[in-house]
Amino acid sequence: MTLAALLLRQSEGGEPAILWGRQAKPHFGREFERLLNHGILIEQAPATDWDVCADCECGMTDRPIRRVNGLLVAACPFDHKQDETLEPEDIRSFAINTAALVHEIATKSGFEAPSEFLPGAWHVGLTPTKRALFVVVSRAVLLLPGFIAAIRLEHPSAPISVLGPTVEAADRLLFAEAGIHLVPIVDALAKGSSSLALDLACLTPPNAVTARLVIDAARAAVVLDGKTIVLAPQPFELLKLLA
């Protein structure tokens, strides 16, 4: 798994999104340091506690981490045979700044800076095929009641694509029935790249036909190639008649 995919997977559960050093270790290097320097990853204080043994019945929630003979040890207070020796990287952790992560995805993919229209949901802009693009990292935000209606209000005329976490088939069906193209964001990452750039071809449904002209009767407006034009009543009625 690439570093980009790992960050997105860790973020699916919502805040706080944490990447542990043991997971991050294979990805340490120039790109990892760049994400630290840009505030996408924020290193936390080293851990002082560790998970209890898998089959432990001590009733404790954590084991203290101690330094024994120069080694880091997650010590079991009841059975030293269950002590676990840790590497220095194991006790490191990094908070994932999801807002900075989405900003990186947008700008690396050729979009302007995204705007957060709901907590945890961003409007990125229009794709090259004139689809309104939204990005959601957390599964809980994507499945909020009223979320589909909210993005429809943001863009009532343009076709919509949403990049989000992987969800169950029944939840995917809700978006499909609303005419929204839902794409797992991990699947939309550009293949063969370690960056957070998107494969823009994934943002358009297969065999999709994008209308150049949309007539919005509720607002007495038309949208031509993604540009909204408000017409006076008489020209608008004539346009509807011709359509």
Residue frames as qw, qx, qy, qz and C-alpha x, y, z in Angstrom:
[[0.000, 0.888, 0.460, 0.000, 0.00, 0.00, 0.00],
 [0.386, 0.513, -0.038, 0.766, 1.32, 3.45, -0.91],
 [0.204, -0.175, -0.473, 0.839, 1.73, 6.17, 1.71],
 [0.306, -0.076, -0.166, -0.934, -1.12, 8.15, 0.10],
 [0.639, -0.254, -0.614, -0.387, -3.51, 5.19, 0.33],
 [0.509, -0.217, -0.696, 0.458, -2.43, 4.48, 3.92],
 [0.010, -0.055, -0.282, 0.958, -3.21, 8.05, 5.02],
 [0.499, -0.124, -0.303, -0.802, -6.67, 7.86, 3.46],
 [0.652, -0.224, -0.721, -0.073, -7.41, 4.46, 5.01],
 [0.378, -0.188, -0.614, 0.667, -6.40, 5.72, 8.45],
 [0.121, 0.019, 0.106, -0.987, -8.62, 8.77, 8.01],
 [0.389, -0.283, -0.696, -0.534, -11.80, 6.85, 7.20],
 [0.435, -0.456, -0.736, 0.248, -12.70, 6.42, 10.88],
 [0.153, -0.914, -0.223, -0.302, -12.83, 10.18, 11.44],
 [0.117, 0.693, -0.422, 0.572, -11.04, 12.39, 13.92],
 [0.090, -0.813, 0.489, 0.304, -8.57, 11.87, 15.46],
 [0.913, 0.392, -0.110, 0.017, -6.85, 10.12, 12.56],
 [0.427, -0.742, 0.510, 0.085, -3.54, 8.66, 13.74],
 [0.820, 0.443, -0.360, 0.050, -0.73, 6.98, 11.83],
 [0.754, -0.604, 0.245, 0.081, 1.50, 4.89, 14.11],
 [0.033, -0.761, 0.601, 0.240, 5.22, 4.66, 13.59],
 [0.540, -0.103, 0.830, 0.096, 5.06, 0.90, 13.04],
 [0.600, 0.631, 0.491, -0.024, 2.72, 1.52, 10.07],
 [0.250, 0.950, -0.092, -0.161, 4.67, 4.52, 8.85],
 [0.538, -0.577, 0.518, 0.330, 8.16, 3.00, 9.07],
 [0.669, 0.203, 0.591, 0.403, 8.15, 1.42, 5.56],
 [0.339, 0.822, 0.347, 0.299, 7.31, 4.86, 4.13],
 [0.375, -0.809, 0.065, 0.448, 9.92, 6.97, 5.92],
 [0.597, 0.153, 0.390, 0.684, 11.86, 9.06, 3.41],
 [0.138, 0.010, 0.160, 0.977, 11.72, 12.25, 1.36],
 [0.310, -0.445, -0.535, -0.648, 7.95, 12.19, 0.69],
 [0.551, -0.579, -0.578, 0.165, 7.17, 11.45, 4.34],
 [0.400, -0.328, -0.193, 0.834, 9.35, 14.38, 5.45],
 [0.015, -0.214, -0.342, -0.915, 7.62, 16.63, 2.92],
 [0.440, -0.577, -0.589, -0.354, 4.21, 15.79, 4.41],
 [0.545, -0.529, -0.418, 0.498, 5.58, 16.60, 7.86],
 [0.291, -0.132, 0.043, 0.946, 6.97, 19.92, 6.65],
 [0.189, -0.281, -0.428, -0.838, 3.63, 20.85, 5.06],
 [0.357, -0.098, 0.500, -0.783, 1.60, 20.03, 8.18],
 [0.735, -0.011, -0.460, -0.498, -0.28, 17.14, 6.60],
 [0.800, -0.232, -0.518, 0.193, 1.33, 14.90, 9.21],
 [0.201, -0.781, 0.292, -0.514, 1.95, 16.23, 12.72],
 [0.582, 0.094, -0.751, 0.298, 4.22, 14.21, 14.99],
 [0.629, -0.684, -0.129, -0.348, 2.84, 13.58, 18.48],
 [0.302, -0.664, 0.626, -0.275, 4.64, 12.97, 21.76],
 [0.361, 0.218, -0.905, -0.050, 6.07, 9.42, 22.02],
 [0.757, -0.382, -0.376, -0.374, 3.66, 6.85, 23.45],
 [0.146, -0.488, 0.702, -0.498, 4.05, 5.96, 27.12],
 [0.672, -0.003, 0.628, -0.392, 1.52, 3.09, 27.09],
 [0.227, 0.224, -0.823, -0.470, 0.95, 0.06, 24.84],
 [0.775, -0.130, -0.274, -0.555, -1.99, -2.24, 24.17],
 [0.638, -0.366, 0.625, -0.262, -2.43, -5.18, 26.54],
 [0.151, -0.183, 0.936, 0.261, -1.72, -8.74, 25.39],
 [0.460, -0.037, -0.556, -0.691, -4.29, -10.18, 22.98],
 [0.651, -0.297, -0.687, -0.128, -5.31, -12.94, 25.46],
 [0.168, 0.168, -0.576, 0.783, -4.84, -10.88, 28.61],
 [0.448, -0.620, -0.600, -0.233, -7.45, -11.07, 31.39],
 [0.411, -0.110, -0.451, 0.785, -5.81, -8.59, 33.77],
 [0.053, -0.830, -0.537, 0.139, -8.51, -6.00, 33.31],
 [0.258, -0.578, 0.117, 0.765, -6.01, -3.26, 32.42],
 [0.552, 0.789, 0.202, -0.177, -6.50, -1.08, 29.36],
 [0.487, 0.795, -0.330, 0.147, -2.80, -0.46, 28.64],
 [0.870, -0.240, -0.108, 0.416, 0.69, -1.64, 29.53],
 [0.154, -0.938, 0.174, 0.259, 3.28, 0.94, 30.61],
 [0.772, 0.537, -0.164, 0.299, 6.30, 1.33, 28.36],
 [0.566, -0.776, 0.226, 0.167, 9.56, 1.14, 30.29],
 [0.482, 0.717, -0.498, 0.075, 13.23, 1.28, 29.38],
 [0.874, -0.396, 0.281, -0.014, 14.94, -1.94, 30.47],
 [0.691, -0.265, 0.467, 0.484, 18.67, -2.40, 29.79],
 [0.063, -0.381, 0.411, 0.826, 18.47, 0.21, 27.04],
 [0.038, -0.238, -0.841, -0.485, 15.44, -1.39, 25.39],
 [0.460, -0.088, 0.059, -0.881, 11.86, -0.15, 25.18],
 [0.154, -0.123, -0.980, 0.037, 9.56, -2.72, 26.78],
 [0.572, -0.340, -0.172, -0.726, 5.76, -2.84, 27.03],
 [0.082, 0.221, -0.882, 0.408, 5.73, -4.45, 30.44],
 [0.650, -0.396, -0.530, -0.374, 3.09, -6.87, 31.67],
 [0.278, -0.594, 0.481, -0.583, 2.73, -6.40, 35.46],
 [0.853, -0.221, 0.306, -0.359, 1.60, -10.02, 35.95],
 [0.918, 0.057, 0.341, 0.194, 3.67, -12.11, 33.56],
 [0.118, -0.755, 0.397, 0.508, 7.05, -10.89, 32.32],
 [0.474, 0.033, 0.786, 0.395, 6.99, -13.56, 29.62],
 [0.337, 0.748, 0.564, 0.097, 4.30, -11.42, 27.99],
 [0.155, -0.756, 0.106, 0.626, 6.57, -8.35, 27.85],
 [0.684, 0.621, 0.307, 0.230, 6.95, -6.97, 24.32],
 [0.459, -0.405, 0.204, 0.764, 10.16, -5.34, 23.13],
 [0.395, 0.860, 0.308, -0.099, 9.51, -2.29, 20.97],
 [0.579, 0.244, 0.179, 0.757, 11.53, -0.40, 18.40],
 [0.126, -0.355, -0.176, 0.910, 11.94, 3.38, 18.78],
 [0.192, -0.066, -0.487, -0.850, 9.72, 3.87, 15.68],
 [0.286, -0.414, -0.858, -0.101, 6.91, 1.88, 17.31],
 [0.230, -0.616, -0.553, 0.512, 6.20, 4.53, 19.93],
 [0.024, -0.189, 0.190, 0.963, 6.12, 7.39, 17.43],
 [0.278, 0.612, 0.740, -0.025, 2.75, 8.57, 16.13],
 [0.097, -0.036, 0.292, 0.951, 1.54, 11.16, 13.64],
 [0.354, 0.581, 0.530, -0.507, -1.80, 12.97, 13.58],
 [0.322, 0.301, 0.638, 0.632, -3.26, 13.27, 10.06],
 [0.142, 0.445, 0.161, -0.870, -4.50, 16.78, 9.32],
 [0.467, 0.440, 0.756, 0.126, -7.47, 15.91, 7.10],
 [0.267, 0.908, 0.164, -0.280, -8.08, 19.49, 5.93],
 [0.069, -0.733, 0.546, 0.400, -4.45, 19.75, 4.78],
 [0.461, -0.027, 0.860, 0.219, -4.74, 16.27, 3.24],
 [0.465, 0.679, 0.566, -0.030, -7.75, 17.27, 1.12],
 [0.124, 0.919, -0.144, -0.345, -6.01, 20.52, 0.13],
 [0.277, -0.487, 0.739, 0.374, -3.04, 18.45, -1.06],
 [0.501, 0.301, 0.800, 0.135, -5.31, 16.14, -3.08],
 [0.367, 0.851, 0.334, -0.172, -7.01, 19.11, -4.77],
 [0.062, 0.892, -0.306, -0.327, -3.91, 21.13, -5.64],
 [0.370, -0.353, 0.797, 0.320, -1.88, 18.11, -6.75],
 [0.462, 0.389, 0.785, 0.138, -4.75, 17.24, -9.11],
 [0.221, 0.242, 0.409, 0.852, -4.92, 20.68, -10.73],
 [0.215, -0.782, -0.544, -0.218, -7.81, 22.21, -8.75],
 [0.040, -0.667, 0.222, -0.711, -7.94, 25.40, -6.71],
 [0.003, 0.144, -0.781, 0.608, -7.94, 25.28, -2.91],
 [0.325, -0.435, -0.803, -0.247, -11.09, 23.41, -1.77],
 [0.298, -0.385, 0.209, -0.848, -13.78, 24.99, 0.40],
 [0.109, -0.147, -0.935, 0.304, -15.25, 23.17, 3.41],
 [0.381, -0.314, -0.302, -0.815, -19.03, 23.51, 3.01],
 [0.817, -0.481, -0.148, -0.282, -19.84, 21.07, 5.85],
 [0.409, -0.685, 0.595, -0.098, -17.57, 19.92, 8.70],
 [0.580, -0.217, 0.774, 0.131, -15.44, 17.19, 7.11],
 [0.612, 0.513, 0.573, 0.184, -16.74, 17.72, 3.55],
 [0.180, -0.538, 0.254, 0.783, -15.10, 19.83, 0.85],
 [0.632, 0.723, 0.261, -0.099, -16.24, 21.26, -2.48],
 [0.624, -0.258, 0.394, 0.623, -13.27, 21.04, -4.84],
 [0.173, 0.529, -0.273, -0.785, -14.68, 22.59, -8.01],
 [0.814, 0.454, 0.066, -0.356, -15.59, 21.48, -11.51],
 [0.712, -0.163, 0.593, 0.339, -13.80, 18.60, -13.23],
 [0.067, -0.289, 0.563, 0.771, -12.65, 18.87, -16.87],
 [0.083, -0.317, -0.842, -0.428, -15.97, 17.23, -17.85],
 [0.277, -0.373, -0.042, -0.884, -17.92, 19.89, -15.86],
 [0.667, -0.442, -0.597, -0.051, -18.87, 17.66, -12.95],
 [0.330, -0.779, 0.258, -0.466, -19.08, 19.19, -9.46],
 [0.703, 0.131, -0.642, 0.277, -16.47, 17.41, -7.34],
 [0.543, -0.710, 0.191, -0.406, -16.74, 16.86, -3.58],
 [0.539, 0.277, -0.737, 0.299, -14.28, 15.13, -1.26],
 [0.698, -0.575, 0.137, -0.404, -15.14, 13.42, 2.05],
 [0.280, 0.475, -0.808, 0.207, -12.51, 11.52, 4.02],
 [0.256, -0.120, 0.804, -0.523, -14.53, 10.18, 6.95],
 [0.177, -0.262, -0.907, -0.278, -17.14, 7.43, 6.54],
 [0.071, -0.554, -0.679, 0.476, -19.33, 8.96, 9.28],
 [0.117, 0.496, -0.030, -0.860, -19.53, 12.29, 7.41],
 [0.172, 0.091, -0.735, -0.649, -20.32, 10.64, 4.07],
 [0.279, -0.344, -0.884, -0.152, -23.24, 8.73, 5.63],
 [0.064, 0.214, 0.452, -0.864, -24.71, 11.65, 7.59],
 [0.251, 0.650, 0.717, -0.037, -28.51, 11.95, 7.14],
 [0.193, 0.932, 0.196, -0.236, -29.16, 14.72, 4.66],
 [0.422, -0.495, 0.443, 0.617, -25.66, 14.68, 3.17],
 [0.392, 0.301, 0.691, 0.527, -26.88, 13.91, -0.35],
 [0.080, 0.886, 0.450, 0.081, -29.42, 16.75, -0.14],
 [0.325, -0.827, 0.075, 0.453, -26.71, 19.11, 1.10],
 [0.391, -0.271, 0.553, 0.684, -24.42, 18.54, -1.86],
 [0.274, 0.575, 0.679, 0.365, -27.39, 18.81, -4.22],
 [0.073, -0.946, -0.266, 0.169, -28.07, 22.29, -2.78],
 [0.398, -0.610, 0.323, 0.604, -24.43, 23.24, -3.37],
 [0.025, 0.284, -0.653, -0.702, -24.71, 22.33, -7.06],
 [0.617, 0.323, 0.531, -0.483, -28.34, 21.89, -8.14],
 [0.658, 0.639, -0.098, -0.386, -27.61, 21.84, -11.87],
 [0.311, 0.615, -0.716, -0.113, -24.25, 20.19, -12.53],
 [0.918, -0.072, -0.388, -0.038, -23.72, 16.41, -12.41],
 [0.413, -0.771, 0.405, -0.268, -21.92, 15.43, -9.21],
 [0.795, 0.162, -0.545, 0.209, -19.02, 13.18, -8.32],
 [0.545, -0.756, 0.247, -0.267, -18.05, 12.44, -4.72],
 [0.576, 0.354, -0.679, 0.286, -14.72, 11.02, -3.60],
 [0.599, -0.576, 0.257, -0.493, -15.09, 9.26, -0.29],
 [0.289, -0.380, 0.864, -0.156, -14.22, 6.23, 1.81],
 [0.331, -0.023, -0.889, -0.315, -15.27, 2.71, 0.89],
 [0.519, -0.066, 0.419, -0.742, -18.85, 1.95, 2.02],
 [0.460, 0.145, 0.870, -0.105, -21.29, -0.95, 1.89],
 [0.123, 0.234, 0.746, 0.612, -23.22, -1.73, -1.31],
 [0.062, -0.745, -0.663, 0.031, -26.50, -0.48, 0.18],
 [0.186, -0.772, -0.084, 0.602, -24.96, 2.92, 0.90],
 [0.219, -0.205, 0.564, 0.769, -23.44, 3.11, -2.59],
 [0.104, 0.492, 0.799, 0.330, -26.92, 2.44, -4.00],
 [0.070, -0.821, -0.420, 0.379, -28.33, 5.52, -2.23],
 [0.130, -0.610, 0.273, 0.733, -25.86, 7.73, -4.07],
 [0.170, 0.038, 0.793, 0.584, -26.46, 5.96, -7.37],
 [0.068, 0.655, 0.751, 0.045, -30.23, 6.42, -7.03],
 [0.066, -0.861, -0.184, 0.470, -29.63, 10.14, -6.45],
 [0.632, 0.746, 0.074, 0.197, -27.61, 10.30, -9.68],
 [0.188, -0.896, 0.403, -0.012, -24.32, 10.90, -7.84],
 [0.817, 0.366, -0.413, 0.169, -21.12, 9.18, -8.96],
 [0.607, -0.727, 0.303, -0.107, -19.48, 7.91, -5.73],
 [0.738, 0.475, -0.435, 0.204, -15.84, 6.87, -6.11],
 [0.802, -0.521, -0.068, 0.285, -13.66, 5.31, -3.37],
 [0.057, 0.966, -0.239, -0.082, -10.96, 7.92, -3.02],
 [0.556, -0.477, 0.637, 0.240, -8.21, 5.32, -2.71],
 [0.690, 0.327, 0.600, 0.237, -9.23, 3.88, -6.10],
 [0.367, 0.911, 0.178, 0.060, -9.06, 7.35, -7.67],
 [0.371, -0.765, 0.370, 0.376, -5.39, 7.90, -6.84],
 [0.553, 0.695, -0.397, -0.231, -3.20, 8.06, -9.91],
 [0.991, -0.069, 0.080, 0.086, -1.73, 4.61, -10.53],
 [0.799, 0.248, -0.073, 0.542, 2.03, 4.24, -10.24],
 [0.115, 0.670, -0.172, 0.713, 2.36, 7.45, -8.23],
 [0.472, -0.272, -0.664, 0.512, 3.19, 7.86, -4.55],
 [0.038, -0.066, 0.137, -0.988, 1.66, 11.36, -4.47],
 [0.260, 0.427, 0.706, -0.502, -1.91, 12.31, -3.64],
 [0.272, 0.283, -0.376, -0.839, -2.76, 13.25, -7.24],
 [0.678, 0.278, 0.550, -0.400, -6.01, 11.89, -8.69],
 [0.228, 0.094, 0.798, 0.551, -6.66, 10.02, -11.90],
 [0.316, 0.259, 0.101, -0.907, -9.21, 12.49, -13.30],
 [0.424, 0.020, -0.723, -0.545, -10.70, 9.87, -15.61],
 [0.230, -0.241, -0.909, 0.250, -12.16, 8.13, -12.52],
 [0.107, 0.275, 0.404, -0.866, -14.30, 11.16, -11.74],
 [0.536, 0.226, -0.240, -0.777, -16.65, 10.61, -14.68],
 [0.764, 0.036, 0.591, -0.256, -18.94, 7.55, -14.79],
 [0.316, -0.065, 0.808, 0.494, -18.34, 5.13, -17.66],
 [0.116, 0.432, 0.736, 0.508, -20.35, 6.13, -20.74],
 [0.043, -0.684, -0.462, 0.563, -21.59, 9.25, -19.00],
 [0.287, 0.580, 0.401, 0.648, -23.05, 11.95, -21.21],
 [0.240, -0.449, -0.328, 0.795, -22.54, 15.44, -19.84],
 [0.243, 0.825, 0.490, 0.139, -25.16, 17.97, -20.92],
 [0.387, 0.186, 0.022, 0.903, -23.73, 21.25, -22.19],
 [0.245, -0.333, -0.070, -0.908, -27.01, 23.11, -21.57],
 [0.236, -0.370, -0.850, 0.291, -29.15, 22.73, -18.42],
 [0.239, -0.520, -0.216, -0.791, -32.40, 24.67, -17.91],
 [0.215, -0.184, -0.756, 0.591, -33.12, 25.33, -14.24],
 [0.206, -0.621, -0.542, -0.526, -36.84, 26.14, -14.08],
 [0.506, -0.677, -0.459, 0.274, -36.81, 26.83, -10.32],
 [0.386, -0.559, -0.006, 0.734, -34.28, 29.66, -10.67],
 [0.495, 0.845, 0.180, -0.096, -35.22, 30.77, -14.19],
 [0.135, -0.782, 0.534, 0.291, -31.59, 30.25, -15.12],
 [0.922, 0.365, -0.128, -0.007, -29.58, 28.27, -17.62],
 [0.547, -0.618, 0.502, 0.258, -26.20, 26.61, -17.23],
 [0.771, 0.628, -0.109, -0.011, -24.08, 26.47, -20.37],
 [0.714, 0.382, -0.422, 0.408, -20.75, 24.60, -20.15],
 [0.595, -0.295, -0.519, 0.538, -20.78, 25.06, -16.38],
 [0.106, 0.028, -0.117, 0.987, -21.52, 28.81, -16.47],
 [0.032, 0.621, 0.746, -0.237, -24.83, 29.99, -14.93],
 [0.017, 0.146, 0.244, 0.958, -26.78, 32.74, -16.71],
 [0.152, 0.511, 0.679, -0.505, -29.94, 34.30, -15.22],
 [0.098, 0.301, 0.586, 0.746, -32.44, 35.31, -17.90],
 [0.348, 0.041, 0.153, -0.924, -35.32, 37.77, -17.88],
 [0.583, 0.180, 0.685, -0.399, -38.76, 36.08, -17.70],
 [0.702, 0.580, 0.028, -0.413, -39.73, 36.49, -21.37],
 [0.409, 0.596, -0.676, -0.144, -36.47, 35.13, -22.89],
 [0.222, -0.250, 0.911, -0.243, -36.51, 32.30, -20.37],
 [0.678, 0.302, 0.511, -0.434, -40.07, 31.28, -21.29],
 [0.642, 0.641, -0.268, -0.324, -39.08, 31.37, -24.97],
 [0.135, 0.515, -0.846, 0.022, -36.05, 29.16, -24.25],
 [0.461, -0.018, 0.817, -0.345, -38.27, 26.65, -22.43],
 [0.719, 0.494, 0.207, -0.443, -40.69, 26.64, -25.36],
 [0.509, 0.653, -0.525, -0.199, -37.89, 26.00, -27.85],
 [0.102, -0.381, 0.904, -0.164, -36.47, 23.25, -25.65]]
